[in-house]
Amino acid sequence: MTQTKFNLKEAVQYLGISERTLKRYVKNNKVTVSYESRPNTRPIMIFSKQELDRLKDEKNTSTVKPMVELVPDNDNLSATQINSVTIPNNNLSEILNLIVQKLEQNNKEQENSLAELDFKLTLNLKEASLLSGLSKNYLREQIKQGNLKGIKIGNAWRVSRKNLNEFIETIFN
């Protein structure tokens, strides 16, 4: 006869996790639990086999979260987190294909972003950083030191393309 209800210790053995982890899952509503009252004792946690099987399946899949990618954000280039993708643990070729597709997509987006920068006469620090390969902090420091001409419009620094090119020439010559 197969078991359909599990107490805490049996559920822990069935899932292969610690009691603390299972209690954390209950607290975070990742698994539902019912309580069975008995005389002269505390209520006992009771888990259904269906719920434990669902949790077991969820536990056997991975969430792949790459670091960051450059994503055009309106007229602004910014680093943002990639949405996570859930795929089975045992399918390495699928993982690699997804990574390759994401990298190709990023390269196309970056080429499009750089093409858009060709028509701009002034650049914000993110765009200047992307175009020059120098960090935003370094460019900001150079503006404040007077080595790179820039103007602050609102809260953002702007640099002309000409001034950025001249600055880069002075660095490398």
Sequence and secondary structure as in RCSB ss.txt:
>XXXX:A:sequence
MTQTKFNLKEAVQYLGISERTLKRYVKNNKVTVSYESRPNTRPIMIFSKQELDRLKDEKNTSTVKPMVELVPDND
NLSATQINSVTIPNNNLSEILNLIVQKLEQNNKEQENSLAELDFKLTLNLKEASLLSGLSKNYLREQIKQGNLKG
IKIGNAWRVSRKNLNEFIETIFN
>XXXX:A:secstr
    EEEHHHHHHHHT  HHHHHHHHHTTSS  EEE  TTS  EEEEEHHHHHHHHHHHTEEEE   EEEEEETT
EEEEEE   EEEETT HHHHHHHHHHHHHHHHHHHHHHHHHHTT SEEEHHHHHHHHS  HHHHHHHHHHTSS  
EEETTEEEEEHHHHHHHHHHHH 
